[in-house]
Amino acid sequence: MQKLNTNNILKVVIRVQRDITARLIDWKQKTKRKPLVIMGVRQCGKTYIVDTFGKDRYDDLALFNFEKQEAISKIFETDYDTDRIIFELGLFLGRTIQPEKTLIFFDEIQACSRAITSLKYFCENAPEYHIICAGSLLGVKTSSESSFPVGKVEFITMYPMSFFEFVRANGEEMLADYVLNMDTSKKIPEPIGNKLGYLLRQYYVTGGMPEVVQTWCETKDISQVEAKQQAILDGYEFDFAKHAPIKDFPKLTSIWKSIPVQLARENNKFVFGHVKKGWRSKDLEDALEWLINAGLVYKVCQIEKPFLPLSAYEKPTAFKLYLCDVGLLRKLSNVPYQVILDSSTIYTEFKGAMTENYVLGELVKNVYEKPYYWVSGNTAEVDFVIQSDSEIIPIEVKSEKNVKARSLAEYCKKYHPEYAIKTSMKNEIFGNGIFNIPLYIISSLNKFIVN
C-alpha cells in the first residue's frame, strides 16, 4: 500500500481548509480591523492554519504559545501599555515586531486571562498590529467576564474537517471537484457514487480531526487512528478537570459518556435520568451548558411548529445531544471499524445515530448553526429542520438506501414547504417536492435550494 508523504498531507489539510483561509484573508484586508480570536475544540487544526497563514501572507510571524511558554504571561502582568507589551514581546523573540508586516499569533490564549484582556487595548490604541489568537472553546468561553474584551475582537469558530475536506486529504481531489461542480439535474454514475459511499464510511470511522485524518491517510492502520482518537478524548476529559468547577467534573464526564447510550435508544431524546439514577435536570443543567459552550456537544432542540423564527417555537426541555465529531462518537461508542466499512447489520440500531451525527456536523460547518427537529405526537419525527434565509427546510436522514420518508411526507402534507430533503446512501438525485440527496453531498444542500 502506497503511503502519502507527511508534508504532502499537511499541505492537503491546509488547502482543504480553504473557507477559513478566505475568511482570514478578508480579515487581513480590512481597514478597521480588530484582533481576531479563532475558537474551536482541541485538535481541530487551529494552530496549523494560523501558522501557515502567517508564513504565507506576512513578512514575519511572531508566535507565542501561553501553555508551552508560560513566562510570556509575565509580560502582561504589569499593565496594558501596548507599546511596552510589543517591545517586550520583541525582546523575548529577539527581533522587532513590525506594524502591518508581522502577524502576532497568541496561541492557547485561554491560559493567560490578562492577554485576553489586553486585546481590548490593542483594538483601541494599537490597531496597526495584526493579532490572531487561537484557543480552545473550553478556555476562551469559560474565561471570566471581567477579562473578556466584549465588542473589541472578532471571532471565527473552526470545526473538524468536513467530509469533502477528508476526501481531498485522501488524494481524491478530482473526485471532490467533480461532485462540488456537478450538474444536480444529472444522475451520479454508480461507480462514482459507490466510491463516495465507501469514503463516507471511512469518514464515519475517522471523523474530521486533522491529526486523525492524517494518520489514516498515511497508514490506513486503525490501531494508530484509534490511538489518536483516544488521546483526543483523554485530552477533553483532562480539560474538564482543568477548566470546569470541581463540583461539576463528575457530572461532565457522566453526561459525556452517556451520549452514545442515549443516541442508541429508539427515541434518542436526551433524558437526564438516564445519565445516572436519581439525577435530575436541575442537577445537570449547568454541566450540560458548559459542554455545549465548550463546543464538545451539539444540542438540537425540538420545535412545535416550523415557523419563523424557529427559535420562538423551541422546546428547550426536549432535545438531543450529539458529539462534535462523528469519528469521536464512533470511538467513544466502541463501534468496531470493520462493521462500518462493511455496512454490517450488527450495528443497525446505532447506524442511524451515527448518520444523524454526520449530517448535523455538515450542516453546522455550512453555517446552519442552529438545526432543530420536529415531532408530531407519537406518529412522526423529522430529524432536522433548518432555516436558510427565509426558507424553512425539513431534512429526514436515512442511514442506507431506504428512501421511504413517511415522517417527512406527513410534515409536507401539514406545512407545504417549498423544499424538503431526504438524504440517504442512494446514489440517485431525484424528487417531486421531496428531494433525495445522497448523504455524501449533503454539504452541497444550497445547490438544490437554489436550483
Residue, then its C-alpha position, 0 to 999 in steps of 0.5 A: m500500500q502506497k503511503l502519502n508523504t507527511n508534508n504532502i498531507l499537511k499541505v492537503v489539510i491546509r488547502v482543504q481548509r480553504d473557507i477559513t483561509a478566505r475568511l482570514i484573508d478578508w480579515k487581513q484586508k480590512t481597514k478597521r480591523k480588530p484582533l481576531v480570536i479563532m475558537g474551536v475544540r482541541q485538535c481541530g487544526k487551529t494552530y496549523i492554519v494560523d501558522t501557515f497563514g502567517k508564513d504565507r501572507y506576512d513578512d514575519l510571524a511572531l508566535f507565542n504559545f501561553e501553555k508551552q511558554e508560560a513566562i510570556s504571561k509575565i509580560f502582561e502582568t504589569d499593565y496594558d501599555t501596548d507599546r511596552i507589551i510589543f517591545e517586550l514581546g520583541l525582546f523575548l523573540g529577539r527581533t522587532i515586531q513590525p506594524e502591518k508586516t508581522l502577524i502576532f499569533f497568541d496561541e492557547i490564549q485561554a491560559c493567560s486571562r490578562a492577554i485576553t484582556s489586553l486585546k481590548y487595548f490593542c483594538e483601541n490604541a494599537p490597531e496597526y498590529h495584526i493579532i490572531c489568537a487561537g484557543s480552545l472553546l473550553g478556555v476562551k468561553t469559560s474565561s471570566e467576564s471581567s477579562f473578556p474584551v466584549g465588542k473589541v475582537e472578532f471571532i471565527t469558530m473552526y470545526p473538524m474537517s468536513f467530509f469533502e475536506f477528508v476526501r481531498a486529504n485522501g488524494e481524491e481531489m478530482l473526485a471532490d471537484y467533480v461532485l462540488n461542480m456537478d450538474t444536480s439535474k444529472k444522475i451520479p454514475e454508480p461507480i462514482g457514487n459507490k466510491l463516495g459511499y465507501l469514503l463516507r464510511q471511512y469518514y464515519v470511522t475517522g471523523g474530521m480531526p486533522e491529526v486523525v485524518q492524517t494518520w489514516c491517510e498515511t497508514k490506513d492502520i486503525s490501531q494508530v487512528e484509534a490511538k489518536q482518537q483516544a488521546i483526543l478524548d483523554g485530552y477533553e476529559f483532562d480539560f474538564a478537570k482543568h477548566a470546569p468547577i470541581k463540583d461539576f467534573p463528575k457530572l461532565t464526564s457522566i453526561w459525556k459518556s452517556i451520549p452514545v447510550q442515549l443516541a442508541r435508544e429508539n427515541n434518542k431524546f436526551v433524558f437526564g435520568h438516564v445519565k445516572k439514577g436519581w439525577r435530575s435536570k436541575d442537577l445537570e443543567d449547568a454541566l450540560e451548558w458548559l459542554i455545549n459552550a465548550g463546543l464538545v456537544y451539539k444540542v438540537c432542540q425540538i420545535e412545535k411548529p416550523f415557523l419563523p423564527l424557529s427559535a420562538y417555537e423551541k422546546p428547550t426541555a426536549f432535545k438531543l445531544y450529539l458529539c462534535d465529531v462523528g469519528l469521536l462518537r464512533k470511538l467513544s461508542n466502541v463501534p468496531y471499524q470493520v462493521i462500518l466499512d462493511s455496512s454490517t447489520i450488527y450495528t443497525e440500531f446505532k447506524g442511524a445515530m451515527t448518520e444523524n451525527y454526520v449530517l448535523g456536523e455538515l450542516v453546522k460547518n455550512v453555517y446552519e448553526k442552529p438545526y432543530y427537529w420536529v415531532s408530531g405526537n407519537t406518529a412522526e419525527v423529522d430529524f432536522v429542520i433548518q432555516s436558510d434565509s427565509e426558507i424553512i427546510p425539513i431534512e429526514v436522514k436515512s442511514e442506507k438506501n431506504v428512501k421511504a420518508r413517511s415522517l417527512a411526507e406527513y410534515c409536507k402534507k401539514y406545512h407545504p414547504e417549498y423544499a424538503i430533503k431526504t438524504s440517504m446512501k442512494n446514489e440517485i438525485f431525484g424528487n417531486g417536492i421531496f428531494n433525495i440527496p445522497l448523504y455524501i453531498i449533503s454539504s452541497l444542500n444550497k445547490f438544490i435550494v437554489n436550483 
